[in-house]
Amino acid sequence: MSLLEITELYGGYGPSMVLHGISLNVMEGEIVVVLGANGAGKTTTMRAIAGLISAKGAISLDGKSIIGMNPDKVVKAGIALVPQGRGTFAKLSVEDNLYVGAATRRDRAGVKEDLEQWYEVFPRLAERKKQPAGTLSGGEQQMLAIARALMNRPRLLLCDEPSLGLAPIVVREVFALLTRINAEQKMAMLIVEQNAQLALEIASRAYLLEAGTVVTEGTAASLRDSDAVRRAYLGY
């Protein structure tokens, strides 16, 4: 059974429709990547799942409908979004940013345990926990955004363009951390990414969006072997 199931999803901004009947799914513990050019509808898809825009169609988490839910209810249901641009609270300390990620939780002891757990996974955040988040490097801010989302103990982690604006060596590090978290926590992930080559290395399946519709889907290996995908997104 799918953890996340999206069927015939339509959505956009005001009268402008961006998504035109998208269907996709994510299984328990699976990494799925969504590829596509700018304007294809990748971020809009993520925002629709997170309840940040109005949408029509069906979105279910573990068989229960979440479409039309307010964003805070989506978070409580078990979905956390790492937004494009990271969404760091620049004036708050690193540690306070992490506590913001656990704002819906009431188990203080569990929150403290998770804080220490993610400091272990992201040691640079531990070293800088009292610093204002705005003083971190781009890579460190991306790690903070991921850790902040994980503080809610989600069942599904949504990552919107995690490589955006980062140096290649830092991108590798971020993707290695996502792979580690997936392996150790068995956490399902839906990743929107323009670095197709790297994303397909860590994903089990992938979807290709064009103009708000799914035009290709399959295993990550099959998309890597697709002539059209290689020419358009992999550069060879």
Residue pairs with C-beta under 8 A, 6 or more apart in sequence:
1 28
1 62
1 63
2 25
2 26
2 27
2 60
3 26
3 27
3 28
3 30
3 61
3 62
3 155
3 156
3 188
4 24
4 25
4 26
4 49
4 59
4 60
4 61
4 79
4 156
4 188
4 190
5 25
5 58
5 59
5 60
5 63
6 22
6 23
6 24
6 25
6 45
6 49
6 57
6 58
6 59
7 23
7 57
7 58
8 21
8 22
8 23
8 57
8 58
9 19
9 21
9 22
9 23
9 45
9 48
9 55
9 56
9 57
9 58
9 59
10 17
10 19
10 20
10 21
10 55
10 56
10 57
11 17
11 18
11 19
11 44
11 45
11 47
11 48
11 53
11 54
11 55
11 56
11 57
12 18
12 19
12 44
12 53
13 44
13 53
17 212
18 41
18 44
18 212
19 41
19 44
19 45
19 48
19 55
19 212
20 211
20 212
20 213
21 57
21 213
22 41
22 45
22 57
22 209
22 212
22 213
22 214
23 214
24 32
24 34
24 207
24 214
24 217
25 32
26 32
26 156
26 188
26 189
26 190
27 188
28 186
28 188
29 182
29 186
29 187
29 188
30 188
30 189
30 204
30 205
31 178
31 179
31 182
31 188
31 189
31 191
31 202
31 203
31 204
32 188
32 189
32 190
32 191
32 203
32 204
32 205
32 206
32 207
33 190
33 191
33 192
33 193
33 196
33 199
33 200
33 202
33 203
33 205
33 206
33 207
33 220
34 42
34 45
34 190
34 191
34 192
34 193
34 206
34 207
34 208
34 209
35 42
35 193
35 194
35 196
35 199
35 200
35 206
35 207
35 208
35 209
35 223
35 229
35 233
36 42
36 208
36 209
36 210
37 194
37 210
37 232
38 194
39 211
40 209
40 210
40 211
40 212
41 209
41 211
41 212
41 213
42 160
42 161
42 192
42 209
43 84
43 160
43 161
43 192
44 53
44 212
45 192
45 209
46 81
46 158
46 160
46 190
46 192
47 53
48 55
48 59
49 59
49 66
49 74
49 79
49 81
49 158
49 190
50 71
50 74
50 79
50 81
50 158
51 66
51 68
51 69
51 70
51 71
51 73
51 74
52 71
52 81
54 68
55 67
56 67
57 67
58 65
58 67
59 65
59 66
59 67
60 66
60 67
61 77
61 78
61 79
61 155
61 156
62 78
62 155
64 77
66 73
66 74
66 77
66 79
69 77
72 104
75 104
75 152
75 154
76 104
78 153
78 154
78 155
78 156
79 154
79 155
79 156
79 158
80 101
80 149
80 150
80 152
80 154
80 156
80 157
80 158
81 149
81 158
81 160
82 145
82 146
82 148
82 149
82 157
82 158
82 159
82 160
82 162
83 145
83 160
84 160
84 161
84 164
84 192
85 164
86 141
86 142
86 144
86 145
87 145
88 97
88 133
88 134
88 136
88 141
88 144
88 145
89 96
89 97
89 100
89 133
90 132
90 133
90 134
91 132
91 133
91 134
92 100
92 132
92 133
93 129
93 130
93 131
93 132
93 133
94 125
94 128
94 129
94 130
94 131
94 133
94 136
94 144
95 115
95 129
95 130
97 133
97 144
97 148
98 115
98 118
98 125
98 144
98 147
98 148
98 151
99 111
99 115
99 151
100 148
101 147
101 148
101 149
101 150
101 151
101 152
102 111
102 114
102 115
102 151
102 152
104 152
105 111
105 151
105 152
105 153
110 153
111 151
114 150
114 151
114 153
115 151
118 125
118 147
118 150
118 151
119 125
119 126
119 129
120 126
121 147
121 177
121 180
121 181
122 143
122 144
122 146
122 147
122 177
124 140
124 143
125 140
125 143
125 144
125 147
128 135
128 136
128 140
133 141
133 144
136 144
137 170
138 165
138 166
138 167
138 170
139 166
139 167
139 170
139 173
139 174
142 162
142 166
142 170
142 174
143 174
143 177
146 157
146 159
146 162
146 174
146 177
146 178
146 181
149 157
150 157
150 181
154 187
155 187
155 188
156 187
156 188
156 189
156 190
157 181
157 187
157 188
157 189
157 190
158 189
158 190
158 191
158 192
159 178
159 189
159 190
159 191
159 192
159 193
160 192
161 192
161 193
161 194
162 171
162 174
162 175
162 178
162 191
162 193
163 171
163 174
163 175
163 193
163 194
163 195
163 198
164 194
166 174
171 195
171 198
172 198
175 198
175 199
175 201
175 202
178 189
178 191
178 202
179 202
181 187
182 188
182 189
182 202
191 199
191 202
191 203
193 199
196 229
196 233
196 234
197 224
197 233
197 234
197 235
199 206
200 206
200 220
200 221
200 223
200 224
201 220
203 220
204 219
204 220
205 217
205 218
205 219
205 220
206 217
206 218
206 219
206 220
206 223
207 214
207 216
207 217
208 214
208 215
208 216
208 217
208 223
208 229
208 233
209 215
216 223
216 226
216 228
216 229
223 229
224 230
224 234
230 236
